[in-house]
Amino acid sequence: MDPNPRPCPLPNDSHPEPPEKRLATLSLRSAHLPPDFAAAEIQEDDDEGYLTAASRGGSSSCAAAAWKDEVEGLDDDKDANVGPPSPSSSGYAGERGSSLASSAGVDDPEPQPDDWARGKKHVDEDDASASWRKRKKHFFILSNSGKPIYSRYGDEHKLAGFSATLQAIISFVQNSGDHIKFVRAGKHQIVFLVKGPIYLVCISCTEESYEGLRGQLELMYGQVLLILTKVVNRYFEKNPRFDMATLLGGTDAVFLSLIHAFSWNPATFLHAYTCLPLAQSTRQAASAVLQDIADSGVLFALLMCEHKVISLVGAQKAILHPDDIFLLANFILSSESFRTSESFSPICLPRYNPMAFLYAYVHFFDENTYLTLLSTRPDAFYDLKDSRSHIQNVLSKANVLVEVQKSLRESALHIEDLPADPSSLSLSPPPQLSEDVNSQLLSSETAIGGPAGLLHFIYKSIYLDQYVSSEFPILISNPKQQKRLYKAYQKMYASMHDKATGPHKTQFRKNEDYVLFCWITQEFELYAAFNPLADKMQAIKICNRVCQWIRDLENEIFIYGAVPSLLGRYMRD
């Protein structure tokens, strides 16, 4: 099988991006913000009522299939090249200390975290609603003509005027020969991402970094491509006022799930995936049967439990990026139609090939575990169905599905299970002092939280593009506390990978909530959170023990020989 499906042709871009991008200087004082964001009071986002079914009517898989038919019909359109050129993709670099920073004043303290509960559309709101103006974090997708495509809150059609304002800001900077990246205005940060005729904007007062918010917009754009492919640009070239919102009918739940993931899933900034812990023999049994299927003509085969990978194989030389795994899992898990019956839907993997559709066969074995088979053939449904039947029989005989459910209940990593330091146990105290010495060791290591005050950690294997994280302890059982820690990790990640000042190898930070320690080597990245009273030297010792613990468990918590790998991506690039 050809691992590179035939892309849909695009007209040549007659306006290449200039080799050097000039930076814009744009001052936007609070008084110059649109009136929608002039209110001083900020309302915490009410994110209850997570949607698992499409709210615009119809299913996301059906919407993708309908769009696939439209794209195929576009190939015969002789006027596809007619239309204005698409704007180039770049950005505006307004840095702290520029006129932006001076007009906005010093950075505000971190606001109270908004509710962790899953996103709600609030379709009754618009830019005239006080509740809409007080939302802490908005996402918008619009076209280069100012037509609204998607909004996290409110009805897109009622936000046409606001979308036109955003489009005007982008066009104003572009017409002066510059490229807009972000604007600071008081507590708000407005981040722009221009992708051809599609504009993505985030307006936030959550004090997340620019790099973090831009990464979230990149993932939202990737989710659009997964549903429509990049061929959608041709519609805008033919008709600049094309309404793309109709093509995304039935996908509100997909985007709401994605936005919610920005608050809890490390994959959104680590660009890595996590595996379900399993015995090596169990995972090998699953991988063997998937490999047989891949050798018979399937491009990619994924066995997953919720957002965690059980096994993953691919055709020869076919590389699957972790971001594609994340976006595909989000698309499947947030679409009710996939859960109720076996499904066959056209999808695009934007990091694999943004110009072409693949065909995904999806089947849920139980509430959590599902199989995804990806093929380049639009007529492969029955062949993939037979393959699924064979896979299910093998998995049942090998008790793989039983072990998966057992792992969900029992195999999470807890900081309380961190093995003791062998060096501290190597010297045996005299018998009459053993009890006292052991109690001293316990008191010196165990502070508030786990050993040395350890509360949580995330470990990423750089070579494997995989990560593992501990469960939250009782001290961080509150969803708002978890979200606050997650944002702290995001800031730490952005700081460690800052191209202007880094990259860095280690970083130790203290704030009123946590002590954060990050350690990056050629092999791994480790992010750890301790209680605010933790000692630096003790924290470093504990991090060494965490790394050793991960190495001891690596055959159970990581997949070796899987499709995505850093080396594989370098070879592809």
C-alpha positions in Angstrom: 0.0 0.0 0.0 1.2 3.5 -0.8 1.7 5.2 2.5 1.2 8.6 0.9 -2.4 8.8 -0.4 -2.9 11.0 -3.5 -3.5 14.5 -2.4 -6.2 16.7 -3.7 -4.6 19.2 -6.1 -4.3 22.8 -5.2 -3.7 25.8 -7.4 -0.2 27.3 -7.2 0.2 30.1 -4.7 1.1 33.2 -6.7 1.9 35.3 -3.6 4.8 33.6 -1.8 5.6 34.7 1.7 8.4 37.3 1.8 11.7 35.9 3.1 11.9 38.4 6.0 8.9 39.3 8.1 8.7 42.7 9.6 7.3 43.1 13.0 4.3 45.3 13.7 4.1 47.8 16.5 0.5 48.2 17.5 -0.7 50.0 20.6 -4.1 49.0 21.8 -5.1 50.6 25.1 -7.9 49.3 27.2 -10.1 52.1 26.2 -9.6 51.1 22.5 -10.8 47.6 23.0 -14.1 46.6 21.5 -16.8 47.5 24.1 -17.5 43.8 24.5 -14.3 43.5 26.6 -14.3 46.8 28.4 -16.0 45.5 31.5 -13.7 45.2 34.5 -15.5 42.3 36.1 -14.4 38.9 34.7 -16.8 36.0 35.1 -15.4 32.5 35.6 -16.3 30.3 32.7 -19.3 28.1 33.4 -18.2 25.0 31.6 -20.8 22.5 32.8 -22.8 20.4 30.5 -20.1 18.8 28.3 -21.7 17.8 25.0 -21.2 14.3 23.6 -23.6 14.7 20.7 -23.5 17.2 17.9 -25.3 20.4 18.9 -25.7 21.8 15.4 -27.6 18.8 14.2 -26.3 15.6 12.5 -23.2 13.7 13.4 -19.6 14.8 12.8 -18.9 11.7 10.8 -21.8 12.4 8.5 -20.6 16.0 8.1 -17.2 14.8 7.1 -18.6 12.4 4.6 -20.8 15.1 3.1 -17.8 17.4 2.8 -15.8 14.6 1.2 -18.4 14.4 -1.6 -18.2 18.2 -2.1 -14.4 18.1 -2.4 -14.5 15.4 -5.0 -16.9 17.4 -7.0 -14.6 20.4 -6.8 -12.0 18.6 -8.9 -14.1 19.0 -12.0 -14.7 22.8 -11.4 -12.7 24.7 -14.1 -13.0 27.9 -12.2 -11.4 26.7 -9.0 -8.4 29.0 -9.4 -10.6 32.1 -9.7 -10.5 34.4 -6.7 -8.2 36.6 -4.7 -5.0 35.3 -3.2 -5.0 34.0 0.3 -3.1 35.9 2.9 0.1 34.4 4.1 0.5 32.7 7.4 2.6 34.5 9.9 2.2 36.7 12.9 2.7 39.8 15.0 5.4 39.9 17.6 4.3 42.4 20.3 6.7 41.7 23.2 6.5 42.8 26.8 8.2 46.2 27.1 6.9 47.4 23.7 4.2 49.9 23.3 1.7 47.2 24.0 3.1 46.4 27.4 3.4 50.0 28.4 -0.2 50.7 27.4 -1.5 47.7 29.3 0.6 48.2 32.4 2.3 45.5 34.4 1.1 42.0 34.2 -1.9 41.3 36.3 -1.8 38.6 39.0 -3.1 35.3 38.0 -6.9 35.4 38.1 -9.0 32.8 39.9 -9.2 29.6 37.8 -12.4 29.1 35.9 -14.5 26.0 36.4 -13.0 22.7 35.2 -16.3 21.2 34.1 -16.6 20.6 30.4 -17.5 23.3 27.9 -21.0 24.6 27.3 -22.0 26.5 24.2 -24.3 29.2 25.7 -26.0 29.7 22.3 -28.3 32.4 23.8 -25.3 34.8 24.3 -23.9 37.3 21.9 -21.5 40.2 22.1 -24.2 42.4 23.6 -24.6 40.0 26.5 -23.0 40.9 29.8 -22.3 37.2 30.5 -20.6 36.8 27.2 -18.3 39.8 27.7 -17.2 38.4 31.1 -16.0 35.0 29.8 -12.4 34.5 30.6 -11.4 32.7 27.5 -12.9 32.9 24.0 -12.0 31.1 20.8 -13.1 32.3 17.4 -12.6 30.9 13.9 -13.5 33.2 11.0 -12.7 33.7 7.3 -10.6 36.3 5.7 -13.8 38.1 4.6 -14.9 38.4 8.2 -17.6 35.6 8.2 -17.8 33.8 11.5 -17.1 30.1 11.4 -17.0 29.0 15.0 -17.2 30.6 18.5 -16.8 28.9 21.8 -19.6 31.0 23.3 -22.7 32.4 21.6 -24.3 32.0 18.2 -21.8 32.5 15.4 -24.4 34.3 13.3 -25.1 36.8 16.0 -21.3 37.5 16.3 -20.9 38.6 12.7 -20.1 42.2 13.7 -17.5 41.1 16.2 -15.9 38.8 13.7 -15.7 41.6 11.2 -13.9 43.7 13.8 -11.3 40.9 14.3 -10.9 40.6 10.6 -10.4 44.4 10.3 -7.6 44.3 12.8 -5.8 41.6 11.0 -6.3 43.3 7.6 -5.1 46.6 8.9 -1.8 45.2 10.0 -1.4 43.1 6.8 -2.1 46.1 4.6 0.8 47.9 6.2 3.1 45.0 5.3 3.3 43.5 8.8 1.9 40.4 10.4 0.0 40.3 13.7 0.7 37.8 16.4 -0.8 39.1 19.6 -2.0 42.2 21.4 -2.1 42.9 25.1 -4.9 45.1 26.4 -5.2 45.3 30.2 -5.9 41.8 31.5 -6.6 40.5 28.1 -4.3 38.9 25.6 -5.5 38.5 22.0 -3.7 35.9 20.0 -4.0 35.6 16.3 -3.2 32.7 14.0 -3.6 33.3 10.2 -3.8 30.1 8.1 -4.5 31.2 4.5 -8.1 32.2 4.3 -8.9 30.9 7.8 -8.2 33.1 10.8 -8.2 31.8 14.4 -8.3 34.1 17.4 -8.1 33.5 21.2 -9.0 36.3 23.6 -8.0 35.3 27.1 -7.3 36.8 30.6 -6.1 33.5 32.1 -2.4 34.6 32.0 -1.4 31.7 29.8 1.7 32.3 27.7 1.5 33.5 24.1 3.2 30.3 23.0 0.7 28.2 24.9 -2.3 30.0 23.4 -0.9 29.9 19.9 -0.3 26.1 20.3 -4.0 25.7 21.2 -5.0 27.6 18.1 -2.7 25.4 16.0 -4.5 22.3 17.4 -7.9 23.9 16.7 -6.8 24.5 13.1 -5.6 20.9 13.0 -9.0 19.7 14.1 -10.6 21.7 11.2 -8.2 20.0 8.8 -9.0 16.6 10.2 -12.7 17.2 9.3 -12.3 19.1 6.0 -8.6 18.8 4.8 -6.7 21.8 3.5 -8.6 21.6 0.2 -11.2 23.9 1.8 -8.9 26.8 0.8 -10.0 26.3 -2.8 -13.5 27.2 -2.0 -12.3 30.5 -0.6 -10.2 31.1 -3.7 -13.4 30.6 -5.8 -15.7 32.6 -3.6 -14.1 34.8 -0.9 -17.4 35.1 0.9 -17.8 31.3 1.1 -19.6 30.2 4.4 -17.5 27.4 5.9 -19.6 27.2 9.0 -22.1 25.0 7.1 -19.4 22.4 6.5 -18.7 22.1 10.2 -22.3 21.3 11.0 -22.5 18.7 13.8 -19.0 19.3 15.1 -19.6 21.6 18.1 -19.0 18.8 20.5 -15.6 18.0 18.9 -14.4 21.6 19.4 -15.8 21.9 22.9 -14.0 18.6 23.8 -10.8 20.0 22.3 -11.0 23.2 24.3 -11.7 21.3 27.4 -8.6 19.2 26.8 -6.5 22.4 26.9 -7.2 22.4 30.7 -6.3 18.8 31.6 -4.5 16.9 28.8 -0.7 17.3 28.8 -0.6 16.0 25.2 -1.9 19.5 24.1 1.5 21.1 24.9 3.9 18.1 25.2 3.1 16.9 21.6 3.3 13.3 22.9 0.9 10.6 23.7 0.4 8.4 26.7 -0.1 4.7 26.9 -2.3 2.5 29.1 0.0 0.6 31.5 0.0 -3.1 30.6 2.1 -6.2 31.1 4.6 -6.5 28.3 3.2 -9.9 27.2 -0.3 -8.4 27.0 0.7 -5.5 24.9 2.8 -7.8 22.6 -0.3 -9.9 21.9 -2.3 -6.9 20.9 0.6 -5.5 18.7 1.1 -8.8 17.0 -2.5 -9.0 15.7 -2.5 -5.4 14.6 0.8 -5.8 12.8 -0.7 -8.7 10.8 -3.5 -6.4 9.7 -1.1 -3.6 8.8 0.9 -6.0 6.7 -2.3 -6.9 4.8 -3.0 -3.3 3.6 -4.1 -1.1 6.5 -2.2 2.1 6.7 -2.5 2.6 10.5 -4.1 0.5 13.2 -4.7 1.9 16.7 -6.1 0.2 19.7 -7.0 2.7 22.4 -8.7 3.0 25.8 -10.2 6.5 26.1 -7.3 8.8 25.2 -4.5 6.3 26.1 -2.9 4.1 23.5 -2.8 0.3 24.0 -1.1 -0.6 20.7 -0.2 1.2 17.5 1.2 -0.1 14.3 1.6 1.3 10.8 2.5 0.4 7.3 6.2 0.5 6.3 7.6 4.1 6.2 4.3 5.5 7.4 4.8 7.9 10.4 1.9 9.0 12.6 2.5 12.2 14.6 1.3 12.4 18.3 -0.8 15.4 17.5 -2.7 13.4 14.9 -3.3 10.7 17.5 -4.6 13.3 19.9 -6.9 15.0 17.4 -8.2 11.7 16.0 -9.0 10.4 19.5 -10.7 13.7 20.4 -12.8 13.4 17.2 -13.9 9.9 18.0 -14.5 10.2 21.7 -16.6 13.4 21.3 -18.8 12.0 18.6 -21.7 9.9 19.9 -22.3 8.2 16.5 -19.0 6.4 16.8 -20.0 4.8 20.1 -23.4 3.5 19.0 -22.4 1.5 16.0 -19.4 0.6 13.8 -18.5 3.6 11.7 -16.6 4.3 8.5 -15.7 8.0 8.0 -13.4 10.1 5.9 -10.8 11.9 8.0 -7.6 13.8 7.4 -4.4 13.5 9.5 -3.0 17.0 9.2 0.5 16.2 10.2 0.6 13.2 8.0 -0.9 14.7 4.8 -3.2 17.8 5.2 -4.3 17.6 1.5 -5.9 14.1 1.4 -8.6 12.1 3.1 -8.0 8.7 4.8 -10.9 6.4 5.7 -11.3 5.5 9.3 -13.1 2.3 10.5 -14.0 2.7 14.2 -15.5 0.1 16.5 -16.0 0.3 20.3 -15.4 -3.1 22.0 -16.8 -1.6 25.3 -17.5 1.8 26.8 -13.8 2.7 26.9 -11.9 0.5 24.4 -12.0 1.1 20.7 -10.2 0.1 17.5 -9.4 2.5 14.6 -8.3 1.2 11.3 -7.1 3.7 8.7 -7.0 3.0 5.0 -6.5 4.9 1.8 -9.3 3.0 0.1 -12.8 4.5 0.1 -14.3 1.0 -0.5 -12.5 -0.8 2.3 -15.4 -0.9 4.8 -16.1 -4.7 4.5 -12.4 -5.6 4.4 -11.8 -3.6 7.6 -14.9 -5.1 9.2 -13.5 -8.6 8.6 -10.1 -7.4 10.0 -11.9 -6.1 13.1 -13.6 -9.4 13.7 -10.3 -11.2 13.5 -8.7 -8.7 15.9 -11.5 -9.0 18.4 -11.3 -12.8 18.4 -7.6 -12.7 19.1 -7.9 -10.1 21.8 -10.6 -12.1 23.5 -8.6 -15.3 23.5 -5.5 -13.6 24.8 -7.6 -11.8 27.6 -6.3 -8.5 26.4 -9.6 -6.7 26.8 -9.9 -8.1 30.4 -6.5 -6.8 31.2 -7.3 -3.4 29.8 -10.2 -3.0 32.2 -8.1 -4.3 35.0 -5.4 -1.7 34.2 -8.0 1.1 34.2 -8.9 0.2 37.8 -5.5 -0.6 39.2 -2.5 0.5 37.2 -2.3 4.2 37.7 1.0 5.7 39.1 0.7 7.1 42.6 3.4 9.2 44.2 2.9 7.2 47.4 4.2 4.1 45.5 7.5 5.8 44.7 10.2 3.2 45.8 12.4 4.2 48.7 15.9 5.4 48.1 18.2 2.3 48.1 21.1 4.3 49.5 19.0 5.2 52.6 18.1 1.6 53.2 21.6 0.1 52.5 22.9 0.8 56.0 21.0 -1.3 58.6 20.8 0.4 61.9 21.3 -1.5 65.1 18.2 -3.6 66.1 17.4 -1.5 69.1 17.5 1.7 67.0 15.8 0.5 63.8 12.3 1.7 64.8 13.5 5.2 65.7 15.7 5.6 62.7 12.9 4.5 60.4 10.6 7.0 61.9 13.2 9.7 61.4 13.6 8.7 57.7 9.9 8.9 57.3 9.6 12.3 58.9 12.5 13.8 56.9 11.2 12.5 53.6 7.5 12.7 53.9 6.2 16.3 54.1 2.8 17.5 52.9 2.2 15.3 49.9 4.4 12.4 48.9 8.2 11.9 49.6 9.8 15.3 50.2 6.5 16.9 49.5 6.1 15.5 45.9 2.6 16.2 44.7 2.6 15.2 41.0 4.9 14.7 38.0 4.9 14.3 34.2 7.7 12.4 32.5 8.1 12.6 28.7 10.4 10.2 26.7 11.8 12.4 23.9 12.8 9.6 21.7 9.4 7.7 21.9 7.2 10.8 21.9 5.4 9.3 24.8 4.6 10.6 28.3 3.4 9.3 31.6 2.0 11.2 34.6 1.1 10.4 38.2 -2.4 10.5 39.5 -3.4 13.6 41.5 -3.1 13.1 45.2 -5.9 13.9 47.7 -4.3 17.3 48.3 -5.0 18.2 44.7 -8.4 16.5 44.3 -10.2 19.8 43.6 -10.6 20.3 39.9 -9.7 24.0 40.2 -6.4 23.0 42.0 -5.7 20.5 39.2 -6.3 23.2 36.5 -4.0 25.6 38.4 -1.2 23.1 38.4 -1.8 22.2 34.8 -1.4 25.9 33.8 1.8 26.1 35.9 3.1 23.2 33.9 2.2 25.0 30.7 4.1 28.1 31.7 7.1 26.0 32.8 7.1 24.2 29.4 7.0 27.5 27.5 9.8 28.9 29.6 12.0 25.9 29.2 11.5 25.9 25.4 11.7 29.7 24.9 13.8 30.2 21.8 14.7 33.7 22.8 16.2 32.8 26.2 16.7 29.0 26.0 16.4 26.2 25.7 17.2 25.4 29.4 18.2 22.2 31.0 16.8 22.8 34.5 14.5 25.2 36.2 13.3 25.6 39.8 10.4 27.9 40.6 8.5 28.7 43.8 5.1 30.3 44.1 2.4 30.4 46.7 0.9 27.1 45.5 3.8 24.9 44.4 7.5 24.4 44.0 8.0 23.4 40.4 11.1 21.6 39.1 11.8 20.9 35.5 14.7 18.8 34.1 15.4 18.3 30.4 18.0 15.9 28.9 18.5 14.4 25.5 16.4 11.4 26.6 13.6 12.9 28.7 11.7 15.8 30.1 10.6 15.8 33.7 8.1 18.2 35.3 7.5 17.8 39.0 5.4 19.7 41.5 6.1 19.8 45.3 4.4 21.6 48.2 5.6 25.2 48.7 7.8 24.2 51.7 9.8 21.6 49.8 13.6 21.8 49.9 15.5 22.2 46.6 18.1 19.5 47.3 15.5 17.0 48.5 13.3 17.8 45.5 16.3 17.0 43.1 16.9 13.7 44.9 13.2 12.7 44.6 13.3 13.6 40.9 16.2 11.2 40.4 14.2 8.5 42.1 11.2 9.2 39.9 13.4 8.8 36.8 14.7 5.5 38.1 11.2 4.4 38.9 10.1 5.2 35.3 13.0 3.2 33.9 12.1 0.2 36.0 8.5 0.4 34.7 9.3 1.4 31.1 8.3 -2.0 29.5 4.8 -1.6 31.0 4.1 2.1 30.6 5.7 2.8 27.1 5.4 1.2 23.7 8.7 0.4 22.0 8.8 0.1 18.2 5.5 2.0 17.7 4.9 4.2 14.7 5.6 7.7 16.0 9.1 8.5 17.0 11.4 11.5 17.0 13.9 9.6 14.8 11.1 8.7 12.4 10.0 12.3 12.1 13.5 13.4 11.4 13.8 10.8 8.7 10.5 11.9 7.1 11.4 15.6 7.2 
